[in-house]
Amino acid sequence: MVGPVAKREAVAHLRAAMGLSERRACSIVSADRKMFRYRSRRPPDRELRSQLRDLANARRRFGYRRLFILLRQDGEPSGINRIYRLYREEGLTVRK
């Protein structure tokens, strides 16, 4: 299964290299045209990721739930599911 990012890149390549229309390129790649045009409105998580990494390195024995509480006390309005997603994506684990 190919993800949306790869499909977007494939459609862009077909359009640029072969001069195909958006509709034709999307049908070749089996991508919905809405997916090709979609742009996320969610702000990037760079600052939150670095803050989470710093806290995880400082508090090695804290899991994502306790880090969530620390972030909440610092005024970060993110939810627990977002913190958990970033925690997994960063490859953070509870260390000894």
Residue frames as a rotation matrix with the C-alpha (Angstrom) as fourth column:
MET 1
0.582 0.813 0.000 0.00
0.813 -0.582 0.000 0.00
0.000 0.000 -1.000 0.00
VAL 2
-0.512 -0.724 0.463 1.39
0.737 -0.647 -0.196 3.34
0.441 0.241 0.865 -1.04
GLY 3
-0.211 0.395 -0.894 0.67
0.792 -0.467 -0.393 6.38
-0.573 -0.791 -0.215 1.11
PRO 4
0.773 0.632 0.065 -0.80
0.568 -0.641 -0.516 9.71
-0.284 0.435 -0.854 0.03
VAL 5
0.435 -0.682 -0.588 2.57
-0.350 -0.730 0.587 11.46
-0.830 -0.050 -0.556 0.07
ALA 6
-0.570 -0.677 0.465 4.05
0.122 0.490 0.863 9.02
-0.812 0.549 -0.197 -2.44
LYS 7
0.028 0.671 0.741 0.97
0.946 0.221 -0.236 9.28
-0.322 0.708 -0.628 -4.64
ARG 8
0.832 0.243 -0.498 1.16
0.161 -0.966 -0.201 13.10
-0.530 0.087 -0.843 -4.59
GLU 9
-0.041 -0.944 -0.328 4.82
-0.417 -0.282 0.864 12.92
-0.908 0.172 -0.382 -5.64
ALA 10
-0.550 -0.123 0.826 4.00
0.540 0.702 0.465 10.45
-0.637 0.702 -0.320 -8.42
VAL 11
0.502 0.800 0.329 1.22
0.814 -0.309 -0.492 12.67
-0.292 0.515 -0.806 -9.77
ALA 12
0.697 -0.308 -0.648 3.49
-0.229 -0.951 0.206 15.72
-0.680 0.005 -0.733 -9.65
HIS 13
-0.407 -0.897 0.172 6.20
-0.158 0.255 0.954 13.78
-0.900 0.361 -0.245 -11.51
LEU 14
-0.264 0.387 0.884 3.78
0.853 0.522 0.026 12.60
-0.451 0.760 -0.468 -14.20
ARG 15
0.788 0.604 -0.120 2.51
0.501 -0.743 -0.444 16.13
-0.357 0.289 -0.888 -14.69
ALA 16
0.499 -0.662 -0.559 5.99
-0.449 -0.749 0.486 17.67
-0.741 0.009 -0.671 -14.89
ALA 17
-0.474 -0.831 0.290 7.86
-0.217 0.429 0.877 14.99
-0.853 0.353 -0.384 -16.84
MET 18
-0.689 0.230 0.688 5.18
0.646 0.626 0.437 13.80
-0.330 0.745 -0.579 -19.24
GLY 19
-0.954 0.290 -0.077 2.95
-0.299 -0.893 0.336 16.84
0.028 0.344 0.939 -19.44
LEU 20
-0.563 0.790 -0.242 -0.18
0.638 0.601 0.481 14.94
0.525 0.117 -0.843 -18.41
SER 21
-0.067 0.642 0.764 -3.25
-0.385 -0.723 0.574 16.64
0.921 -0.255 0.295 -17.03
GLU 22
-0.628 -0.113 0.770 -4.02
-0.778 0.041 -0.628 16.41
0.039 -0.993 -0.114 -13.34
ARG 23
0.388 0.884 0.260 -7.06
-0.860 0.449 -0.243 14.25
-0.331 -0.129 0.935 -14.01
ARG 24
0.698 -0.164 -0.697 -5.14
-0.383 0.737 -0.557 11.78
0.605 0.655 0.452 -16.20
ALA 25
-0.389 -0.921 -0.004 -2.16
-0.428 0.184 -0.885 11.56
0.816 -0.343 -0.466 -13.82
CYS 26
-0.422 0.305 0.854 -4.45
-0.882 0.082 -0.465 10.91
-0.212 -0.949 0.235 -10.84
SER 27
0.689 0.723 -0.044 -6.29
-0.710 0.662 -0.241 8.16
-0.145 0.197 0.970 -12.68
ILE 28
0.344 -0.655 -0.673 -3.01
-0.332 0.586 -0.739 6.45
0.878 0.478 -0.016 -13.64
VAL 29
-0.705 -0.682 0.195 -1.79
-0.365 0.113 -0.924 6.50
0.608 -0.723 -0.329 -10.02
SER 30
-0.075 0.802 -0.592 -5.25
0.575 0.520 0.632 5.58
0.815 -0.293 -0.500 -8.67
ALA 31
-0.795 -0.200 -0.573 -5.34
0.586 -0.497 -0.640 8.71
-0.157 -0.844 0.513 -6.56
ASP 32
0.361 0.932 -0.042 -8.32
0.920 -0.363 -0.145 10.88
-0.150 0.013 -0.989 -5.83
ARG 33
-0.024 -0.368 0.930 -7.95
0.579 -0.763 -0.287 14.42
0.815 0.531 0.231 -7.15
LYS 34
0.815 0.350 0.461 -8.99
-0.162 -0.627 0.762 15.82
0.556 -0.696 -0.454 -3.78
MET 35
0.789 -0.585 -0.186 -6.08
0.490 0.418 0.765 14.00
-0.370 -0.695 0.617 -2.19
PHE 36
-0.009 -0.822 0.570 -3.72
0.971 -0.143 -0.191 15.61
0.239 0.551 0.799 -4.69
ARG 37
0.008 0.084 0.996 -5.01
0.226 -0.971 0.080 19.10
0.974 0.224 -0.026 -3.96
TYR 38
0.844 0.412 -0.344 -5.29
0.386 -0.020 0.922 18.68
0.373 -0.911 -0.176 -0.17
ARG 39
-0.273 -0.884 0.381 -3.02
0.044 -0.407 -0.912 20.87
0.961 -0.232 0.150 1.97
SER 40
0.009 0.235 -0.972 -2.95
0.919 0.381 0.100 20.31
0.394 -0.894 -0.213 5.71
ARG 41
0.400 0.206 0.893 -3.96
-0.045 -0.969 0.244 23.28
0.916 -0.138 -0.378 7.85
ARG 42
0.926 -0.092 -0.366 -2.41
0.377 0.250 0.892 21.84
0.010 -0.964 0.266 10.99
PRO 43
0.677 -0.730 0.100 0.67
-0.717 -0.683 -0.139 23.80
0.170 0.023 -0.985 12.06
PRO 44
0.209 -0.669 -0.713 3.96
-0.121 0.706 -0.698 21.87
0.970 0.232 0.067 12.07
ASP 45
0.961 0.225 -0.159 4.93
0.087 0.301 0.950 20.12
0.262 -0.927 0.269 15.29
ARG 46
0.205 -0.979 -0.015 8.63
0.286 0.075 -0.955 21.07
0.936 0.192 0.295 15.22
GLU 47
-0.298 -0.324 0.898 8.62
-0.634 -0.636 -0.440 23.13
0.714 -0.700 -0.016 18.40
LEU 48
0.557 0.591 0.584 6.47
-0.830 0.377 0.410 20.64
0.023 -0.713 0.700 20.31
ARG 49
0.850 -0.308 -0.428 8.65
0.160 0.924 -0.348 17.74
0.502 0.227 0.835 19.13
SER 50
-0.149 -0.976 0.159 11.82
0.090 -0.174 -0.981 19.42
0.985 -0.132 0.114 20.36
GLN 51
-0.149 0.186 0.971 10.17
-0.898 -0.437 -0.055 20.31
0.414 -0.880 0.232 23.66
LEU 52
0.851 0.513 0.117 8.99
-0.521 0.792 0.318 16.71
0.070 -0.332 0.941 24.07
ARG 53
0.561 -0.727 -0.396 12.46
0.311 0.628 -0.713 15.34
0.767 0.277 0.578 23.21
ASP 54
-0.338 -0.705 0.624 14.13
-0.330 -0.532 -0.780 17.69
0.881 -0.469 -0.053 25.70
LEU 55
0.181 0.493 0.851 11.72
-0.976 -0.017 0.218 16.70
0.122 -0.870 0.478 28.47
ALA 56
0.956 0.196 -0.217 12.13
-0.194 0.980 0.030 12.99
0.218 0.014 0.976 27.68
ASN 57
0.200 -0.958 -0.204 15.92
0.284 0.256 -0.924 13.31
0.938 0.127 0.324 27.84
ALA 58
-0.430 -0.324 0.843 15.77
-0.616 -0.576 -0.536 15.24
0.660 -0.750 0.048 31.11
ARG 59
-0.052 0.525 0.850 13.20
-0.901 0.343 -0.266 12.89
-0.431 -0.779 0.455 32.67
ARG 60
-0.691 -0.380 -0.615 14.29
-0.667 0.663 0.339 9.47
0.279 0.644 -0.712 31.41
ARG 61
-0.955 0.296 0.005 11.84
0.260 0.847 -0.463 7.51
-0.142 -0.441 -0.886 33.57
PHE 62
-0.324 0.881 -0.344 8.78
-0.340 -0.448 -0.827 9.49
-0.883 -0.151 0.445 32.48
GLY 63
-0.502 0.289 0.815 6.45
0.767 0.583 0.266 8.01
-0.399 0.759 -0.514 29.90
TYR 64
-0.713 0.222 0.665 4.25
0.417 -0.629 0.656 9.96
0.564 0.745 0.356 27.54
ARG 65
0.355 0.924 -0.145 1.50
0.682 -0.150 0.716 10.43
0.639 -0.353 -0.683 30.15
ARG 66
0.396 -0.272 -0.877 3.74
0.778 -0.407 0.478 12.12
-0.487 -0.872 0.051 32.69
LEU 67
-0.753 -0.648 0.115 5.41
0.590 -0.586 0.556 14.16
-0.292 0.486 0.823 29.94
PHE 68
-0.252 0.774 0.580 1.92
0.615 -0.336 0.714 15.22
0.748 0.536 -0.392 28.86
ILE 69
0.647 0.487 -0.586 1.25
0.757 -0.321 0.570 16.48
0.090 -0.812 -0.576 32.40
LEU 70
-0.146 -0.791 -0.594 4.54
0.688 -0.512 0.514 18.43
-0.711 -0.334 0.619 32.41
LEU 71
-0.818 -0.119 0.563 3.74
0.543 -0.481 0.688 19.97
0.189 0.868 0.459 29.03
ARG 72
0.182 0.967 0.178 0.25
0.702 -0.254 0.665 20.86
0.689 0.004 -0.725 30.22
GLN 73
0.518 -0.052 -0.854 1.75
0.767 -0.413 0.491 22.60
-0.378 -0.909 -0.174 33.28
ASP 74
-0.578 -0.792 -0.196 4.05
0.559 -0.559 0.612 24.57
-0.595 0.244 0.766 30.96
GLY 75
-0.146 0.630 -0.763 0.98
-0.342 -0.755 -0.559 25.83
-0.928 0.179 0.325 29.10
GLU 76
-0.933 -0.173 -0.315 0.98
-0.354 0.296 0.887 23.52
-0.060 0.939 -0.337 26.05
PRO 77
-0.168 0.979 0.111 -2.66
-0.856 -0.089 -0.509 23.06
-0.489 -0.181 0.853 24.95
SER 78
-0.446 -0.037 -0.894 -2.08
-0.713 0.618 0.331 19.77
0.541 0.785 -0.302 23.06
GLY 79
0.605 0.743 0.286 -4.11
-0.788 0.508 0.347 16.68
0.113 -0.436 0.893 23.83
ILE 80
0.169 -0.519 0.838 -2.85
-0.559 0.650 0.515 13.35
-0.812 -0.555 -0.180 25.11
ASN 81
0.698 0.141 0.702 -3.38
0.382 0.755 -0.532 11.59
-0.605 0.640 0.473 21.77
ARG 82
0.908 -0.408 0.097 -1.23
-0.147 -0.526 -0.838 14.12
0.393 0.746 -0.537 19.94
ILE 83
0.286 -0.825 0.488 1.52
-0.950 -0.175 0.260 13.80
-0.129 -0.537 -0.834 22.54
TYR 84
0.317 -0.113 0.941 1.34
-0.168 0.970 0.174 10.00
-0.933 -0.213 0.289 22.25
ARG 85
0.931 0.058 0.361 1.58
0.337 0.252 -0.907 10.19
-0.143 0.966 0.215 18.44
LEU 86
0.679 -0.720 0.144 4.63
-0.543 -0.624 -0.562 12.44
0.495 0.304 -0.814 18.60
TYR 87
0.268 -0.545 0.795 6.17
-0.818 0.306 0.486 10.28
-0.508 -0.781 -0.364 21.34
ARG 88
0.545 -0.002 0.839 5.91
0.231 0.962 -0.148 7.21
-0.806 0.274 0.524 19.09
GLU 89
0.953 -0.140 0.267 7.07
0.240 -0.184 -0.953 9.02
0.183 0.973 -0.142 15.95
GLU 90
0.519 -0.800 0.301 10.16
-0.790 -0.583 -0.188 10.31
0.326 -0.140 -0.935 17.76
GLY 91
0.282 -0.385 -0.879 10.95
0.049 0.921 -0.387 6.78
0.958 0.066 0.279 18.94
LEU 92
-0.360 -0.380 0.852 11.00
-0.772 -0.391 -0.501 7.79
0.524 -0.838 -0.152 22.59
THR 93
0.294 0.415 -0.861 10.78
0.215 0.849 0.483 5.13
0.931 -0.327 0.160 25.26
VAL 94
0.870 -0.038 0.492 11.08
-0.484 -0.265 0.834 4.94
0.099 -0.963 -0.249 29.03
ARG 95
0.261 -0.875 -0.409 14.75
-0.070 0.405 -0.912 4.33
0.963 0.266 0.044 29.78
LYS 96
0.757 -0.063 -0.651 16.57
0.622 0.377 0.687 3.19
0.202 -0.924 0.324 32.87
